[in-house]
């Protein structure tokens, strides 16, 4: 089953937020904001020096999700772009921000050894995000597709 990163994040946001009572009139804004903040963090991290290593470490479990700069950036984006405009109070805002490491750990849990080389590396991350397809265009095609998806280009 093929999936893209945005869909995977949205699924994990919805699942994680199921245990938090979000007022119905702002639920879509909050869930969309969580997804956008996480995707924005991944995108910004991928484009900066050393960012691909940070993503690799996050997705392969070499970095603790809770203390990752990727998680911190997602939290900052969510707080600055969504929470500060909603005035939800400290308790609910804290619960919602606390979902970010949970969501990122679930997303990273989808990454497995896909190419059979015995370890999880950047190629495995790209293959997983391509829906498990490793033939055809290879890593260059996968990277182009994934990065194109991150930047909204087809």
N, C-alpha and C positions, 0 to 999 in steps of 0.2 A: 504494500500500500504506500503510495507516494504521498508526501506531505511537504509543505514548505515551512520555513521558519516562522513566519507570521501566524500561520494556522496552528502550529504546534504551541507557540506562546499563548495564543488566544485560548486554546483548549486547557492549558495548564492554569491560566489565570482564572477561567471559569470554575475549574475544579477546586482550586485553592480558596477562592472567594466564597464558595458555597457554605462555609462555616462562619462567615462574618455577615452580620445583619447590616446591609447597605440600604439606605432609603431608596425605595423604588424609583422615585423621580430623578435620581442621579446615578442609578446603578450602571447604565450604559456608559456614562461619562467616566465613572471610576474604573470600570473594567477595561474600557478602551484606553484610558490613561495609563493603567498598569501595563498593558500590552505595548503601547507606544513608547513608554519609558524604558522598558526592557529592550525592545528592538532598537531604540535610539542609543542605548548604552552599548549594545553589541556593535552597532554601526560605527559609532564614534571610536570605540576601542579598536576596531579592525582597521581604521584609517590612520591611527597614530603610531609613531615609532614604538616598537615592542608590543604593540597591541595584539598581533596575531599570536604571539607567545602567551600573552595573558589569557586569550580566549582558549588556546590549546590547553593550558594548565587548568583552567576552569572546567572545560568539558571533559578532561581526562581524569579529574579528581586530584591532580597534583596541587591545586590551590583550594583552600577552604572557601566555600561559597560565601559564607557569612562575612569573611574579612576580605573578599576579593574587591579590587578597585572597580571591576565591572559591576558588581552588586552595589557598591557605594554610589557609582555614577547613576545607575538606574534609580536608586532611592532619591538622589538629589533631583533628578529630572522629574520624578513623580511628585516630590514635595513642591518644587518650584512651579511646575506647570499645571498641576491638578489640585493638590491639597490646599495650597494657600488661597485658591479661589473659591473653595467650597465651605470653609469654616465648619468642619465636621466635629471639632473638639479634639482634644489630645488623645483620648482613649481610642476612638475609632480611627483617627489618623495613624496612630501607632500600630494598631492591628493591621491596617491596610498596608502600611510600609513594611511590616513584618512578613508579609506574603512574598515579597520580592526574592529573598534567598530561597524560600520554599519552591517558588516557581522555577528559578534558575537551576536548582538542584534536580528538579523533575526533568527539565529540558536536557540537562547534561546526562541524566540517566538513560537517555535514548541512544547515546553514543556507545558503540561496541566495536570490537575488532571486525571490520568489514572486508578487509583485503587479505586476511589470512596470514599476515606476517607476524602474528603473535603479540602485537602491542596495539594500543590505541594511539593514533597519531593524527596529524592534520588531514591526511588523506582519508582516514576512517570518518572523521568529522564531516568532511565534504560528501563522502559516499552516503552516510546516514542522512544528511540533509537533502540529498538527491533522491531519497526514498529507497536506498539500498541498491541502486543501479551503479555497477562499477565498470560496465563495458562502454564501448563507443568512444566518446571524446576524451575519456580519461580525466585526470586531475585538472588539466587546464580547462576543459569544458565545464567540469563541476564547479571549479573556482569562479569562472566567469558567470555561470548561472547563479550561484549563491551570492556572490558580490553584487551582481546585477539586481537580484531580489532584495538585497539589503538597501540598495540605493534607489529602488523603485523603477529600474529599467528592465526592459524585456529583451 
